[in-house]
Amino acid sequence: MAVDFATLVYLPCFQAFARPVTITPLASQPGAPQRWPGRRAEAELAALYRERELARARTAERDPASPLQIPGPKKVDCSAFFIFSFPEVSEKAESAMKWVFSALALLVFMHAASAQQRLRATDDVSFYVAPDGNDDGNDCLAAVRPCRTAQYAYERAMRDWDFAGFSAYIRLSPGIHHGGVQLAGVPVGTYLVNIEGRRSDEDEKAGRCTLSQAEQIIVEGSSGTNIFAGEDLAIPAIGCLTLRAECIEWSGSECVARASGVTGIYCRQTPVVDLAFIKFDGLSIGITAGSCGEINLAGAMWISNSMHVFLQASGSQILRGSNGPIIALNPVDLTYFALSYDGARIYLAGPAIENLLIFRARRAV
């Protein structure tokens, strides 16, 4: 039994998902009025597939004038699974074709359902995170009912919201946060995600953060991890906090050893990462730009510990403006202050570092 795809499949899908297109002739018909080709295209599509069905009928030595045998209903719900018969192909090919049609229909249905369920922003949206918060079904939207991890807040922002041109903020409360955020992709309706320590509205509007404010919000990473990572077109703006390797050995209430191989900021395959007012404490590597566009240092960077390398770039660039000083808080020892390879560039406007006398680098670059 054959199926009239032109009538039962392609036309219903065309009617459901096609959008009108206005054509304004320029070179071929100057001065001609605008026209909408939707009905004409629909008729041409129907004629094309009807002609193909008639050709198949002739090949099968049937009377082309006789009506085709069409099983089932005359309308197809494009959001449901397609179950068809394909008499002109092998059983294996028919099974594969059914699976493809079913998968495509399911994807369309899931996309439509996802679009309907997203919350649409009417103003900037803030997601609140605190070390004593709760991730279990929390929407993270209230400061008095925060989530526990920034990663969970980020996933809610990516999954639940259409920001409609407004900004997304993940606001971290004072305390020690275990784990940062691994960002990938772009939120619906906006292009970046702001992740910052909570500060006063006045300081936020003025774009400032003091060292004492940044020290109140500590984000720790475990051995061999990146505390914050932006990948695959994600654009994070991170500021007003401290990045630190977690403690792995205690002597009473004092930490005597911290995790090794921890990187503060990492980016890969993303256009830009903005950083400002960040303290680096107990890390192996401060900032790594790996095959991404650029990392902008737009505010103060405070270094309080020795590390292997502070700035590292591969096939990328790191830019520091004149309003973003790099300040050593203690005597620190670096294998490299800045390491560039594979055509990467690191630009430092103004003096490279403040408190240079207590800053020792075995190699500057």
C-alpha positions, -999 to +999 in steps of 0.1 A: +000+000+000+015+033-010+013+066+009+005+099-006+033+119+010+024+151-008-011+152+007-006+134+040+029+144+051+046+172+033+016+195+030+004+193+067+040+199+078+044+228+054+011+243+067+022+239+103+058+251+101+062+273+070+064+310+075+053+337+050+081+354+030+077+388+013+096+392-020+105+426-032+116+424-068+147+444-076+166+435-108+142+411-125+110+431-122+118+467-112+088+485-098+067+453-094+046+452-062+055+429-033+039+395-034+036+365-010+045+333-027+031+310+000+001+296-018+019+293-051+047+274-034+022+252-016+004+244-049+037+237-067+048+214-038+015+194-040+018+192-078+054+180-076+047+151-052+015+142-069+034+139-102+059+116-085+032+094-071+016+091-105+050+082-120+054+054-094+019+042-103+028+039-139+060+021-130+039-004-110+016-008-141-014+007-124-039+030-141-025+065-133-060+079-135-073+057-107-071+070-072-041+060-051-048+036-022-042+056+009-045+039+043-052+056+076-065+091+083-063+120+059-044+142+083-011+137+101-002+151+134+034+162+128+042+163+165+035+125+168+055+095+157+053+087+120+044+051+112+044+045+075+048+017+050+075+019+024+068-008-002+096+002-026+125-003-002+140-031+017+127-040+051+160-027+067+158+006+049+121+009+057+129+004+094+156+031+092+133+056+075+106+050+101+131+057+129+143+089+112+108+102+108+099+093+144+131+110+158+125+142+138+089+144+149+099+138+185+126+166+183+100+190+169+076+181+197+103+185+224+114+219+210+078+232+209+073+220+245+105+236+257+096+269+241+062+269+258+077+261+292+104+288+293+098+318+315+101+351+296+120+378+314+106+414+318+137+427+336+172+415+346+170+381+363+192+373+394+199+338+406+211+336+443+236+311+456+247+305+492+268+278+508+239+268+530+213+270+502+193+242+486+195+228+450+165+205+453+139+219+429+149+255+438+144+282+412+172+303+429+152+336+424+150+348+460+179+359+482+162+344+512+158+310+494+191+306+476+205+276+458+235+258+471+258+257+440+264+282+412+265+253+387+228+245+396+218+281+393+235+283+359+217+252+347+183+267+357+191+298+338+200+279+307+171+254+309+142+275+322+145+311+309+142+332+278+159+364+289+143+385+261+173+409+259+177+413+296+207+403+316+213+371+337+231+374+370+244+346+393+250+363+427+272+345+453+267+353+489+296+355+514+311+322+525+330+293+510+315+279+478+326+244+467+329+244+429+324+272+404+306+270+371+314+251+338+296+272+312+288+260+276+266+275+250+246+307+250+215+315+271+182+320+252+176+357+248+209+371+260+246+366+252+264+365+285+261+353+321+273+375+349+288+357+379+298+379+408+300+382+446+271+401+461+279+437+469+259+468+475+237+483+447+258+514+449+291+495+443+276+475+415+263+505+397+297+522+401+315+491+388+337+488+418+348+461+443+373+463+471+398+436+482+379+431+514+346+426+495+363+400+471+377+381+501+343+375+515+332+353+486+355+323+482+350+298+454+372+266+458+382+240+432+394+204+437+426+189+423+430+191+385+399+212+379+391+246+364+370+266+389+354+286+362+354+275+325+338+291+295+335+268+265+316+265+232+305+301+227+297+307+264+305+343+275+310+347+312+316+380+331+331+371+365+340+394+393+343+404+430+353+371+445+383+349+455+394+318+437+412+292+458+423+256+458+404+235+484+422+224+515+433+187+515+452+186+549+444+203+581+463+208+613+436+217+638+418+246+623+447+256+600+450+244+564+485+231+558+481+217+522+459+226+493+449+208+462+473+208+433+467+214+396+438+239+401+432+266+375+412+297+384+398+307+349+398+287+317+383+293+283+381+273+251+362+279+218+345+310+231+347+346+219+354+365+251+356+362+289+355+394+311+372+394+345+374+420+372+383+423+409+395+387+415+418+374+442+439+343+433+449+322+463+465+287+465+462+280+427+486+263+403+475+284+373+457+317+375+442+323+340+444+301+309+431+311+275+431+280+253+419+285+217+394+312+225+390+347+214+402+368+243+402+373+281+397+409+292+412+419+326+389+449+334+395+453+371+421+446+397+437+411+400+451+403+434+478+375+437+484+361+472+502+328+465+531+314+445+520+295+414+534+280+382+520+306+359+496+335+363+487+343+326+488+315+300+475+318+264+475+294+235+461+306+201+442+333+220+449+367+236+447+382+270+442+420+273+446+441+304+435+477+304+451+505+324+423+503+350+431+467+358+462+466+380+478+433+390+488+435+426+510+411+446+497+409+482+525+387+496+559+377+485+551+353+456+572+331+434+561+322+399+578+300+373+562+322+347+543+355+351+530+352+315+533+323+291+523+326+254+526+300+227+509+289+194+506+325+182+489+338+213+493+374+225+492+389+259+488+427+261+494+445+294+487+482+294+508+502+319+531+487+345+528+449+345+524+445+382+523+466+414+543+458+445+570+445+422+596+443+449+578+414+466+570+397+433+595+372+420+592+355+386+618+330+374+608+341+339+586+370+329+574+355+296 
